[in-house]
Amino acid sequence: MNSLQSYLNSNKDRFVQELFELLRIPSVSADSAFSKDVFKAADFVADSLKKAGCDTIEICQTKGFPIVYGEKLIDPKLPTILVYGHYDVQPADPIELWDAPAFEPIIKKTKLHPEGAIFARGACDDKGQMYMHVKALEFMTSTDQLPCNVKFMIEGEEEVGSENLAEFVKNNTTKLKNDVILISDTGMIAKDTPSITTGLRGLSYVEVEVTGPNRDLHSGIYGGAVANPINVLAKMIASLHDENNHITIPGFYDKVEDLSDEERAEMAKAPFSLEAYKDSLKINAVYGEKGYSTNERNSIRPTLDVNGIWGGYTGEGAKTVIASKAYAKISMRLVPNQDCEEITLLFKSHFESIAPEGVTVKVTPHHGGQGYVTPIDTIGYKAAAMAYKDTFGTAPIPQRGGGSIPIVALFEKELKSKTILMGFGLDSDAIHSPNEHFGLFNYFKGIETIPLFYKYFTELQS
């Protein structure tokens, strides 16, 4: 595209400062204390889309946080691209582990990012990656090079399960009609090895509660005579994996797709250093399901992990107590064909069945979503591959992702269109963790690559 690199170079500082403004808004959707900030972020996104060139902007209210809709329609005969992203972020906790305040963005040079990286909550997931699309639109409209129609749907509840998005999509299929959906909420293999995510895992997220006596008890008077809910919960959780780290829930693997040796061999071509992987995490060994590589364990295999566990006394000093209750939050990442609702029921039934006498168990489902696979022979994938090839100088590698974007399967069901996952983050970006960051190289490379996707998709579609 004419003048793309020149336009980017001339506006880099402004693009960073605008993103900083968005990152300073603590739009934590999971914590009601930040509700006003989530609405403030929605206003910021709407204003940014207007400035970037959208002719129509709507802040669509839901039962929760609003969905920002924008569109730039230039010709009904041309293809339409629907961009999805989210402006809400994860909580910053544990706050004390951040090197700088989570909502005061800074740029720091690192070994991997000698040109600098933006450190802040949401820098990569997903404010930074979403904002690349806003700036890409600005370039195309300001230079009169937008080759097709574009629509934006940016929500504020992705980090809490997109509870109200499904209803919005079902009620607005005409408004959202498109030829392809474009999302940047994933990553790529490395700065010099672009990749396109062709598969996502589904998710089942539950909370469990184990109750024993009707009150906290003195551990000397009652210890050894009454079931301790914390001890029981620990044993129950431990039993969910066998000695090969295989999940023990009956029926859990019934619909898991076993990839062929040929497909696994193709995946293995992606560059990967086990030693570098371990070093980056400061661990001396990897861990997981027997018979699978590290990259297979975190992409094509289902998992079960405890995300939080608590109960009893956790304050300073000692308190000799047997707690009345113990709790845990558990997530299961699912592969395509596993139904999230079915897995939740299987978990609930099994977890209740393994509870010993002396305690009661309550399982509360939170949210979930289906897995997704997109073929690599679609026009959308080919256009993305051509765009990456232009900007990175090398063809992208198709890659299954380990994370979940539950609404992707919903989009295909309701809108009848495929999703292309053009992620520019890296595994080392610490999303959902303290010191989340996004490399300046990645941010600018995304802004540079996205307009080329529009160009090639329009050409291939015609």
Phi, psi and omega in degrees: 000138182299131171067014182299309182295322179296317180296318180296313181299325182285341187239010184303312182299318180294319180299322179289315182295323177295317177297321177304318179301317179292320181292336179286347180273115184281072187276066181274106186287338184280345187240117183299340179296341182253014185304315181298326180289327177296316177296323179296321178295322178299317178298320180297316180297316180300315180295322179294319178295322178296313180295330181283345176127000177294135179275331180237130178229132176225136169258100188272114181286146175231185176291344177242242181265152189287158173254127180269122179245135176216155179209151173225100184253118184252337181194119182299343180278344181271159177298159178237128177255129176255119179263127176246142174198182177219147182254357176274160183226167175288157171302154181277350183302145355281120187299326185292347180269357177281140177285334176217160181307137188298332183248024171236083188301141176223162174251127177230143174276139178229172179300319180280335182235072181296338177277351178111152177224147179273120179257119177181156173294129182091358183305318178255318187247096358230013186298314181297315181288324177295320185289337173304320181292324178296316180288327175297319177296317180304315179299313185293322181283320184289337178253010178056045180236018175287115188271353185205184177277152179220142175231148178239137173226102185245117186254171182238022182225017182298321183285354177238023172101004178051046188302322185260357182289322182301315180295320179298315181296314181298326182273355185225039183296326179291314179301321187267004183306136185204172176258338177198150178251135184241126182227136170240086178217025179229194182231185174229169189295311182200168181298330179255008180225085180291154178211157177241126180287120182253356178209146178231148175275152174277184185211138167231122184238126183226161171239136181242147180226126177247124182243133177247249181292167185281359178200165173294142186240155174291125186287345176278317183286322187250349183300131181091348182248342183231141178299129178268113184304327180290316177299316181297314180299318179299318179293320180296316179295317180300328182285353182283351174232144176266190185293344178259014183059033176266133183289133191264004180292121180303132178084357186298323184262006188303325184249013180287129180281127174268114180290148181290162177300325180295315179295319179295325178294322178295318178298324184290349179287342179296133181298132182203129176248113180296322181294318178294324179299312180294320182295322181294334180259356182057049175237155181259358178199151173270171189209138178164191186296130181296139176096001182228149178284169179302313181291334176282322180299325184260019179216308186257001179243146176284158182221165173221121182226144172276124182262346179188145180211135183203167179156157177070206184265126179233014180278187182291145178078199186245146172215112185279093188221144167258114185290149176287329185222155172222148186225157172206150171249133187228132176242142175240119175274130188244150178263162180309143184091337173281126180272127186296322180291321178295318179295321178300317178294320178297318178298311183302312181298314182292315184295322177293326184288335183266003178289129178285166174296147179105349177223160171241152185236137175235129177246122181245112176291142176255280178214167181200182179188160183272156174284174185206141174227134176243135181291155181265005179258011180277160177299321180299314180295317181298320179295318179296318180298320179294321180296313178298318181300320180295316188272329180263343181080009179210148182290142179286155178260130175291136188216134172282135179264153181270342183277186183228134167232085191305333185283349181297316177295324177297318180302314182294322181293315187270324186257353174059037179222154182278156178249135174251125185257094180261083181269146180236008177278174177235155179301333183277005184284356174060040176294145182070004183236168172299150179063035172304143181207168181213120183297141176300322176304314182293318180300309181289325179295327176295315179298327180286325187275323187302314179300329179290328174300314178303314182299308185289325179296317179297318180294317182288331182283333185284000000 
